[in-house]
Amino acid sequence: MSPQRTLQRVLPRPAGPAGAVAGEPRGGPSAALMVAAVTVLTSLPVFLPGAAGGLISADLGWSPARLGAVLAVYWLASLAGAYVTKRAAVPPTVERVLAVALGATALGLGCAAAAPGTGLWVSSALGGFAYGSTQPHTNALLMRRCPPRVRALAFGLKQAAVPAATLLASLAMPLLAGPAGWRPVFTVTAVLCALGAVPLLRRAAPPGDRSARPAGRAGSALRRDRHLMALSSAGFFGAMVGNGLGGFLVLSLTSHGTSLAVAGTTAAAGAVLNIAVRLGAGWLVGRRPGATGPALTALFLAGACGTVLLSGTGQAPTTLGALLAYGGGWGWAGLLHYAIGLPHPRREQQATAYSQMGVSLGAATGPLVCGVLFARAPGAMWWTLTAAGLAAAGCTLVARRGAR
């Protein structure tokens, strides 16, 4: 039986013009925007050091390997946060959990600005744990507060916040860090996170919000079946591609003679396309729920085609490859979490904790593998990411069989 039919059998039928489930709180658009904003802010502890890598290395005398280890700490801490969350129920007021996460993120960024030698490690650890532990809860929040017809789009908006954070970090460094230095940028970001936590602390669960009910009292029991584990594995392989691409695309292009300006523009265009694909995929699945599985498979395959083209040297093929790799190889995230949470009503946060663990582990593994291969056999790096993309597509096919 498909996940969509499973959900329809478990939940009541939609009622009202907005398509909201009877007894469920409304306010889906505001919840989606809140989740997207929190996702942007809690993503910055990994994207700001990446964007300021050259400045940080020059200031502290760090090697690229040491900076890469700082970024890996973020994703490993995210894995730990998701692991803790997989056994937890949705708290009575998710907003308070998000406020605490923003507070921890602000503390870490402040430490990085004040004492960067140690603070950058602290920022990655606190920010990563905050990100990983809140992602499953926000997935459950979107499932419960958004009407069924816009849930997939809400997931796309949330995941589009991640490449949006990379764009913000990439723009902030040349615009602000040039005249002021990179540390004030971290300070300003810490202040924004702290300010963002204040309104969340003031919000209470809306009256009649069934998302405050413990997860174990309703819905089916969570089983680690083939569908769940296959999609979590797809998240691992897909994150290897996405984060390897984000860390080494510009370096790879410039090493083959592309100017830094052209390489940076290509990466920025890929990030914009990534945002559009995540939103577009959510819009499509919201209108055609049966397209979830085929869309995931198609995105992973498109990304694999892109990484194949990136193994070449011509500017036109590599530019097309970069766009395909960014759009497909990193445009799947919203659909993946949506597809995992859909067949587990009232246990969405536990189900998507598994997908978040897979994504976090892949996000840490991809750049590490690419770093080793780029130093020894640059061409093999893109072929390795191609194999990861094909493996992710294969996992989605296994998951589709497991859902029948």
ZIQUI-V499748 format. One line per field, one symbol per residue. burial: 1 if it has 16 or more other C-alpha atoms within 10 Angstrom, else 0. A space follows every 10 residues. Layout:
BEGIN
burial->???
END
This chain:
BEGIN
burial->0010011000 0001000001 1001110110 1101111111 1111111111 1110110000 0000001101 1111111111 1110110111 0111111111 1111111111 1111010011 1111111111 1111111111 1111111111 1111111111 1111111111 0110001000 1110111011 1011011001 1000000011 1110100010 0100011111 1111111111 1111111111 1110000100 0011011111 1111111111 1111110010 0110111111 1111111111 1010101111 1111111111 1111111111 1111111111 1111111111 1111111101 1011000110 1111111111 1111111111 0110
END
